Amino acid sequence: MCAYALFLLLGVVQGLTEFLPVSSSGHLVLLQSIAGFNPPGVTTEITLHIATLVAVLIYYRRDVAALLTGKGIANLRMPRAYLAMVVLATVVTGCLVFPFREALVGLTQGRTALTALAFTFSLTALFLFATDWMLRRPRARAGEITSIGWLAAVFIAVVQAVAALPGVSRSGSTIFAGITVGLKREEAARFSFLLFIPITLLAVGMEVFALITGSETVPPNLWGPMAVGFVAALLSGLAAIRFLLVILERARLSWFGIYLIILAFASFVFSSI
């Protein structure tokens, strides 16, 4: 596969799986374990992560502007309080995940990774089935609320920490958590995507540090393919965000749950071979 085609594929896969509730890390581990597919280097990870970050910033640009300026808008009347909840959730998630970072790396390698994926893909599927069930209950729809308190933010942060496991979707699990604590579906999605911003900034920061302290260099002939990957991840990311919001509105997340059950079964089978 030529470099342009490879980076195009990487960009599309990254953009779609980062925001659709199917776990980008789980798909990457599955491809690495079964097909020996290994994306080239830290620089690629930085490029694709920045692309998906830009996708969120574009899609939620008004919300981000409100958080940065402190000026309320129609669906975000108390931006300072909302920003405080985003920061709180990010800190809680970081404190829960950081001590286990080495163990998490171990879950991405060898047959152990495939066995783990069988469980984590299934867990994400359960989150999605439960989310649809809650959204379809008349009482749940009638009781939707539109504000986020600190207890809700902490609960969402804890569930987001679970999503550090390969195979657990960050978007799917945090939307599930938001719906569980009573947020309206669009607010659960917005909080989930806005949480993506600081988490990704932290991840990119760590990747940049690894790049600076390492010996990796980018060959000049890869700048073009990396640009293609960036654009592919950005555009597919924007499409994935919009598609997820439509699916969430129609309470059809179970479609992704069925897909993940199939992947879980495939992971279990390949772990036994």
C-alpha positions as CSV (number, residue, x, y, z in Angstrom):
1,M,0.0,0.0,0.0
2,C,1.4,3.4,-1.0
3,A,1.9,6.1,1.6
4,Y,-0.9,8.3,0.4
5,A,-3.4,5.4,0.5
6,L,-2.2,4.3,3.9
7,F,-2.6,7.7,5.5
8,L,-5.9,8.2,3.8
9,L,-7.1,4.9,5.4
10,L,-5.6,5.9,8.8
11,G,-7.3,9.3,8.7
12,V,-10.7,7.9,7.8
13,V,-10.5,5.1,10.4
14,Q,-9.3,7.6,13.1
15,G,-12.0,10.2,12.3
16,L,-14.9,7.7,12.3
17,T,-13.9,5.5,15.2
18,E,-12.9,8.4,17.5
19,F,-16.4,9.8,17.6
20,L,-18.7,6.9,16.7
21,P,-19.2,4.8,19.8
22,V,-17.0,1.8,18.7
23,S,-13.6,2.6,20.3
24,S,-10.7,3.8,18.0
25,S,-8.1,2.2,20.3
26,G,-10.0,-1.1,20.2
27,H,-10.0,-1.1,16.4
28,L,-6.3,-0.3,16.3
29,V,-5.4,-3.1,18.7
30,L,-7.6,-5.5,16.8
31,L,-5.9,-4.6,13.5
32,Q,-2.5,-4.8,15.0
33,S,-3.1,-8.2,16.6
34,I,-4.9,-9.9,13.6
35,A,-3.4,-8.2,10.6
36,G,-0.1,-7.0,11.9
37,F,-1.1,-3.5,10.9
38,N,1.1,-1.0,12.7
39,P,0.7,2.8,12.0
40,P,4.1,4.5,11.4
41,G,5.2,6.4,14.5
42,V,4.3,9.0,17.1
43,T,4.2,11.8,14.5
44,T,1.2,10.0,12.8
45,E,-0.6,9.8,16.1
46,I,0.0,13.5,16.8
47,T,-1.3,14.5,13.3
48,L,-4.4,12.4,13.5
49,H,-5.2,13.4,17.1
50,I,-4.9,17.1,16.2
51,A,-7.2,16.5,13.2
52,T,-9.9,15.1,15.4
53,L,-9.4,17.8,17.9
54,V,-9.9,20.4,15.2
55,A,-13.1,18.6,14.1
56,V,-14.6,19.1,17.6
57,L,-13.4,22.7,17.8
58,I,-15.1,23.4,14.5
59,Y,-18.4,21.6,15.3
60,Y,-18.7,23.1,18.8
61,R,-17.0,26.4,18.0
62,R,-19.8,28.5,19.6
63,D,-19.7,26.5,22.8
64,V,-15.9,26.6,22.9
65,A,-16.0,30.4,22.4
66,A,-18.6,30.8,25.2
67,L,-16.4,28.8,27.6
68,L,-13.3,30.8,26.7
69,T,-15.0,34.2,26.9
70,G,-17.5,33.6,29.7
71,K,-20.3,35.0,27.6
72,G,-23.4,32.8,27.7
73,I,-25.3,31.7,24.7
74,A,-28.8,30.1,24.2
75,N,-27.8,26.6,25.1
76,L,-25.0,27.5,27.5
77,R,-26.1,30.3,29.8
78,M,-23.5,29.7,32.6
79,P,-20.3,29.0,30.7
80,R,-17.9,29.6,33.7
81,A,-19.8,27.0,35.8
82,Y,-19.9,24.6,32.8
83,L,-16.1,25.1,32.2
84,A,-15.5,24.3,35.9
85,M,-17.4,20.9,35.4
86,V,-15.3,20.2,32.3
87,V,-12.1,20.9,34.3
88,L,-13.3,18.8,37.3
89,A,-14.2,15.8,35.1
90,T,-10.8,16.0,33.3
91,V,-8.8,16.1,36.6
92,V,-10.8,13.2,38.0
93,T,-10.2,11.1,34.9
94,G,-6.5,12.0,34.8
95,C,-6.1,11.0,38.5
96,L,-7.8,7.7,37.9
97,V,-6.0,6.8,34.7
98,F,-2.4,8.0,35.2
99,P,-1.3,5.5,37.9
100,F,-2.4,2.6,35.5
101,R,-0.8,3.9,32.3
102,E,1.8,1.1,32.1
103,A,-0.8,-1.6,32.7
104,L,-3.0,-0.1,30.0
105,V,-0.1,-0.4,27.5
106,G,0.1,-4.1,28.4
107,L,-3.5,-4.6,27.3
108,T,-2.6,-3.6,23.7
109,Q,-0.1,-6.4,23.1
110,G,-0.3,-10.1,22.3
111,R,-3.1,-12.5,22.8
112,T,-4.0,-10.9,26.1
113,A,-5.1,-7.9,24.1
114,L,-7.6,-9.9,22.0
115,T,-9.0,-11.6,25.1
116,A,-9.4,-8.2,26.8
117,L,-11.1,-6.8,23.7
118,A,-13.8,-9.5,23.8
119,F,-14.8,-8.1,27.2
120,T,-14.3,-4.4,26.6
121,F,-16.2,-4.4,23.2
122,S,-19.0,-6.2,25.0
123,L,-19.0,-3.7,27.8
124,T,-19.3,-0.8,25.3
125,A,-22.2,-2.7,23.7
126,L,-23.9,-2.9,27.0
127,F,-23.5,0.8,27.5
128,L,-25.1,1.5,24.1
129,F,-28.0,-0.9,24.7
130,A,-28.6,0.7,28.1
131,T,-28.5,4.2,26.6
132,D,-31.1,3.3,24.0
133,W,-33.3,1.7,26.7
134,M,-33.2,4.8,28.9
135,L,-33.9,7.1,26.0
136,R,-37.0,5.1,24.9
137,R,-38.6,5.2,28.3
138,P,-41.4,7.8,28.4
139,R,-40.6,8.7,32.0
140,A,-36.9,9.2,31.2
141,R,-37.7,11.5,28.3
142,A,-40.1,13.5,30.5
143,G,-37.6,13.9,33.2
144,E,-34.6,15.1,31.2
145,I,-32.7,18.0,32.8
146,T,-30.3,20.5,31.3
147,S,-27.7,21.3,33.9
148,I,-24.6,19.5,35.1
149,G,-23.7,19.4,38.8
150,W,-20.4,18.3,40.3
151,L,-21.7,14.8,41.2
152,A,-22.8,14.2,37.7
153,A,-19.4,15.5,36.4
154,V,-17.5,13.2,38.7
155,F,-19.6,10.2,37.7
156,I,-19.1,10.9,34.0
157,A,-15.3,11.3,34.7
158,V,-15.2,7.9,36.4
159,V,-16.9,6.3,33.4
160,Q,-14.5,8.2,31.1
161,A,-11.6,6.7,33.0
162,V,-13.0,3.2,32.3
163,A,-12.8,4.2,28.6
164,A,-9.1,4.3,28.9
165,L,-9.3,0.5,28.4
166,P,-8.9,-0.4,24.7
167,G,-12.3,-1.4,23.3
168,V,-14.3,0.8,25.6
169,S,-15.6,3.8,23.6
170,R,-15.0,7.2,25.2
171,S,-17.9,8.8,23.4
172,G,-20.3,5.9,24.0
173,S,-19.5,5.5,27.6
174,T,-19.6,9.2,28.5
175,I,-22.9,9.7,26.7
176,F,-24.2,6.7,28.6
177,A,-23.0,8.3,31.8
178,G,-24.6,11.6,31.0
179,I,-28.0,10.0,30.1
180,T,-27.8,8.0,33.3
181,V,-27.5,11.1,35.5
182,G,-30.4,12.7,33.7
183,L,-28.9,15.0,31.0
184,K,-30.7,15.7,27.9
185,R,-29.3,13.6,25.0
186,E,-27.9,16.6,23.2
187,E,-26.3,17.9,26.4
188,A,-24.8,14.5,27.2
189,A,-23.3,14.5,23.7
190,R,-22.0,18.1,24.0
191,F,-20.4,17.5,27.4
192,S,-18.8,14.3,26.0
193,F,-17.3,16.1,23.0
194,L,-16.2,19.1,25.0
195,L,-14.5,16.7,27.5
196,F,-12.6,15.3,24.4
197,I,-10.8,18.6,24.0
198,P,-8.7,18.7,27.3
199,I,-8.2,14.9,27.2
200,T,-6.8,15.1,23.7
201,L,-4.6,18.1,24.5
202,L,-3.1,16.0,27.3
203,A,-2.6,13.1,25.0
204,V,-1.0,15.2,22.3
205,G,1.2,16.8,24.9
206,M,2.5,13.4,26.0
207,E,3.0,12.4,22.4
208,V,4.9,15.5,21.6
209,F,7.1,14.9,24.7
210,A,7.8,11.4,23.5
211,L,8.7,12.7,20.1
212,I,11.0,15.3,21.5
213,T,12.8,12.9,23.8
214,G,12.9,10.1,21.2
215,S,14.8,9.7,18.0
216,E,12.0,9.7,15.5
217,T,12.2,12.0,12.5
218,V,9.7,12.5,9.7
219,P,11.1,11.7,6.2
220,P,10.3,14.6,3.8
221,N,8.4,12.3,1.5
222,L,5.8,11.6,4.3
223,W,4.7,15.2,4.7
224,G,2.3,15.0,1.8
225,P,0.7,11.7,2.9
226,M,0.4,13.0,6.5
227,A,-1.4,16.1,5.2
228,V,-3.8,13.7,3.4
229,G,-4.3,11.8,6.6
230,F,-5.0,15.0,8.5
231,V,-7.7,16.2,6.1
232,A,-9.2,12.7,6.0
233,A,-9.4,12.5,9.8
234,L,-10.8,16.0,10.0
235,L,-13.6,15.5,7.4
236,S,-14.5,12.0,8.6
237,G,-14.5,13.3,12.2
238,L,-17.0,16.1,11.4
239,A,-19.2,13.6,9.6
240,A,-19.0,11.1,12.5
241,I,-20.0,13.7,15.0
242,R,-23.0,14.7,13.0
243,F,-24.0,11.1,12.4
244,L,-23.7,10.2,16.0
245,L,-26.0,13.1,17.0
246,V,-28.6,11.9,14.5
247,I,-28.4,8.3,15.7
248,L,-28.6,9.5,19.3
249,E,-31.7,11.6,18.6
250,R,-33.4,8.5,17.1
251,A,-32.1,6.2,20.0
252,R,-30.4,3.8,17.6
253,L,-27.1,3.4,19.4
254,S,-27.9,-0.3,19.6
255,W,-26.9,-0.6,15.9
256,F,-23.3,0.0,17.1
257,G,-23.8,-2.3,20.0
258,I,-24.6,-5.2,17.6
259,Y,-21.5,-4.4,15.6
260,L,-19.4,-4.5,18.8
261,I,-20.8,-7.8,19.9
262,I,-19.7,-9.2,16.5
263,L,-16.2,-7.7,17.1
264,A,-16.2,-9.1,20.6
265,F,-16.9,-12.6,19.3
266,A,-14.3,-12.2,16.6
267,S,-11.7,-11.1,19.2
268,F,-12.5,-14.1,21.4
269,V,-12.2,-16.5,18.5
270,F,-8.8,-15.1,17.3
271,S,-7.5,-15.1,20.9
272,S,-8.1,-18.9,21.0
273,I,-6.3,-19.6,17.8
